[in-house]
Amino acid sequence: MRGVFPPYSLSGAGCPVNDIGDNIERLFVLDYSPMHRRVPRPQLITYTTAKQVRQLQMLHPRTGAIELDKLTVVVSIDGACRNNGKPTARASWGVYFGPGSRYNTSGLLSPELPQTSSRAEIEALSRAIDTIREFSHQDMTLQDIKIRCDSEYLCQAMSMWIEGWIENDGLRSNGRAVAHFDKLREIHDKIDDMTYGDDGGLHLQFWNVPREENQEADELANSALDGVTSPALESKQLRFGMED
């Protein structure tokens, strides 16, 4: 999403601001995060085996040393669809928390739902949110959630447009209905509860990345369509077997 927002929108919080100067709190732009943007890309995201999640690394403000940003979680989501637009279309979703993570998951989109990649991405987001809600109750140090997605539309929908759509009863400014509005509103309400509810306190942001930086989630989604187990899920099964 580089270049979408003007230079004056630097907020120092990893999020840009809108045209009236308010932070877009649920949108993460790496270039706008002083703690993270100068970390070399190969070192920016690391997997913490003990927590079974990927986390960001940051530069210490005084020493400049690279250290773990212990509050963060990085999760990647994606959807896939074969024969898009045809009666034989079949869609799937994938959620990736890290190599061998017990939280990695994927599946086929329910046949009752529209078989499109966009609906599959929304399903991946919904599954990720449910998983985050579950483990955040067990580990309250994981508070700053970055949801990586290669769909610019979904990132902007959930961070910039959804509240306007809700106020307009699911209609866009041009009067057209928002696709999959009920599900998007359901996810938005869950995020609000996780942020502001009695058991809240989480900070969730959407991070738009190029497709080539979202390969693991894409692999998980496609493995469901192929009817095979991806390496990520094989590791998950092995790990569960060891724990049992």
N, C-alpha and C positions, 0 to 999 in steps of 0.2 A: 504493500500500500504506500510505498515511497512516493512522495511528490503530490499526494492527494491534499495535504494540508500545508499551508504557507509557513515560512520560517517563524513568524511571530507566534505561532501556536505552541512553541516549546513550553511545556508546563513543569518539567522537572520530575514528573510523577510517572513517566512512561506512557502518558496518554496525551493526545492533542486536545485542542479546545475548538469549540464551534465558532460560528461567525459573530456571536455576541460575547465571546470570551469565557464561556463556561467549559469546564473540563468534560470531555467525553469519557467518563470514568470507566466504562466497560470496553474500551478499545486500547490495546497495547501496541505502541509503535516503538520498536527497539531503539531507533535513532533519538527518541525523546527521553530515554532513560539514562541519566548520567552514570548510574551505578553499573549498568550492564553493557552499554553500547561500545565501550572501549575494550571489553574482553575479547580476545581473539576468537573468531567463530568456532574453530574446532574445540575450544574449551568452554564455550558459552553454556552448553547443556551437558550435565553429567548424570549418570544413573546412581542412585543411592540404594544399594541392595537391601539394607536394613529396613528401609521404608517402602521398597518396591515401587518407587516412582522416580522419574527424572526431575531434576531441579536445576535452576539457573545458578550460575556462578557470577560473582560481582567483584568489582575492585574496591578494596578497603579505602574509605575516604581519606585516611591519613597516611597509610603506608604505601598504598597503590598495589598491594599484593592481591592476587586472585584468591578468593575464598568462597565457600559455599553460601548461597543465599538460602538459609535454612527454612524460611517461611514458605518458599515457593514450591509449586507443583507444575510440571509441564505435561500436558496431555494432548495427543494428536488425534483428530477425528477425520473420517472420510467416508464417502459413499461411492458405490460403483453400480453400473447398470449395463447389462448386455441387451442388444436388440432394442435400444431406446426408441420409443415412439411406435413400436410394433406390438401386435397382440401377444407375441411371445416374449415380451420384455420381462426381465427378472433383475431385481435390484438387491443390493446387500450393503452392509455397513461394517465399519471397523473402528475400534477404539484402542489406542496404543499409549501405554504409560511407560514402557521401557523394555529393554531386552530381557525376556524371561519373567516379566512382572506377572504376579498372580491376578492383576486387575485387567490385563489385556483380554479383549473379547471381540467377537465378530459374529455375524449371523445374517440370514436371509431376511429381507423385508417381508412382513406378513402379506400374503397374497390378497388380502382385502384392501390393502393400501395401494395408492398409485405407484406403479413400478417405474420410478424415475430416479436419477442420481441425486437430484435436489432433495427429494423426500427422504432418500436414504441418508444423506448428510444430516438432515434434521433428526433422524432416528439415532444416528451415531452420537449427536450432541445430547439427546435425551438420555441415552444409556450412560454417557460419560458423567452427566450431572448426577444421576442416581448413584453411580459408583463413588463420586467425590463426596456426596452427602453421607454415604455410609462410612467411608474411612476417616472423614474429618471428625466424626463423633468419637472415634477411637484415638486419634492423634491430633490434638488441638494445636500442635505447632505448625501444621500445614494449613496456612491461612490465605496465601496469595496464589491464586490459581490462574494459569495461563493456558487458554484453550487454542491450540494451533489448528488452523483450518485453511485449505487452499481456495475456499469459496469466499471471494470478496463480498458477494451479496449477503451470505449468511452472517459474516462478521459485522457488516454494517447494519443489517436488519436487526440483530440482537443488541447492538450497542448504540444505534442512532435513531432508528425508525420505529421500533416496536411500540414505544409509548404513544407516539402519534397515531399509529394504527389502532391502538386500543381506544384512544379517545374518539376515533372516527369509526368505531364499531367494525373494524376489520376492513376498512376501505382505504385505498391510497388517495393522495390528494387529487388525482384525476377521476376519482369516483369508482375505479375498478376494484374488485375484491382482491385481497391479498391471498396468494396461494398458501394453503396449509396454515391459515391464520390461527385456528383453534389450537393446534399443536404448538406453534410458536408462542402463543400467549400462555399456554400451560407451562412451557419451559421458562419463560420470563418470570412467571409467578413463583416457580420453584427457586430461581436464582434470587429473586427479591427476598424470599423467606430465608434462604441461606445467608443473605447479606444482612437483613434488618430484623429477622424474626427472633423469637426468644432464644433459640439455639443457634443464632446466626453468628456473624463476626467474620465471615469469609469475604474476600475480595476477588471477584472473578472478572477476567478480562479476555477479550477475543483478540487473537494474534493472527493476522492474515500473512501467510507465507506462500512462496512459489510452490507449484506442484512437486518439483524435484526435491523440496525439503519436507515433503509429507509422504514419503514413499512407504514407511512402515505401516501407517494406517491404511494406505491404499492396498498394500499387500494383504493385510488382514481382510479387508473387504472382498478382494478378488478371490482369496482362498475359500471364502464361503460360497462364492459362485461356482468355483471349480470342484467343490465337494472334497477338498483336501484340507489338511491341517497345516497352517503356516508354521515356520520355525518358532515364531514367538509363542504360539499356542502349544506347540510341542514342549517347549521349555516350561510353560505354565503347568502342563500335566505332570511332567517329571517332578517339578517342585512340589506339587500337591501330593504326589506319591511318596516323596521323601518325608513330608510332614505327617502323613497318615501313619 
